[in-house]
Amino acid sequence: MAANDRASRLLELHKNPKLLTVVNVWDVISAKAVAGVPGTEALATASHSIAASRGYEDGENIPVDEMIEEVRRIAAATDLPVTADLEGGYSNAPETVRKAIGAGVVGANIEDQMKPIAEATAQVEAIMKAAAAEGVPDFVLNARTDAFARAGDRPQDEVLADAVERGKAYLEAGAPVIFVPGLLSDEQVVTLTDAFGPQRLTVVGIPGIPSQERLTELGVARISFGPLSQRVALTALAELVESVHAGGGIPANTRPLN
């Protein structure tokens, strides 16, 4: 399937009133495990998890070419459309997206890192132009605003207003969906979906956010899980070690490798 056909498929999954659920992956074997579960329609990488698996701290400490190489391996391991978490773009977001498209990716998360809104909006526009120039005009930029992620002690109403303003600006600049990570309340999700429109908001599945059923009712496009999926996997590994140390062994429900 051509790159823009995969991008169009990914875009359709976001526009569908059915909530798109993506459990983030970080290497080929995790990608194959997730892709092999019935109901999986797309894959999303987690930058934090990829960096951790290669021994780097989160926050663009991994060299961009190492990140792109891992993304390339993941994309090559599946026929599903793949969207990549590319942090803030590693100092040159349009070029990083261009490299990611060359690696087989048809969507990406790019953080605004709370840059001045004019600068962040121009970056969104430049990314979409770069994608179109690479033959992928339907590239699914999941334009992330860090309004909540970097809120600190600011009043929640101010933070929400920032998220709305930035999200609307990024939509106008060409981003098809807006990612607002944070522990969002039902009321905050309502405000965001009212501001952006249906199937325009993506959220992260932090425990305590509204249920998937409620998110679907509110017109949320997508829910992902960032590094939490790797944390779940490593918890299972640690629990196995504890069991072995106590005289136990492999759980009876362990699945074979793909």
Buried (B, 14 or more C-beta within 10 A) or exposed (E): EEBBEBBBBBBBBBBEEEBBBBBBBBBBEBBBBBBEEEEBBBBBBBBBBBBBBBEBEBEBEBEBEEBBBBBBBBBEBBEBBBBBBBBBBBEBBBBBBBBBBEBBBBBBBBBBBBBEBEEBBEBBBBBBEBBBEBEBBBBBBBBBBBBBBBBEEEEEEEBBBBBBBBBBBBBEBBBBBBBBBBEBBEEBBBBBBEBBEEBBBBBBBBEEBBEEEBBBBBBBBBBBBBBBBBBEBEEEEEEBEEEEEEEEEEEEEEEEEE
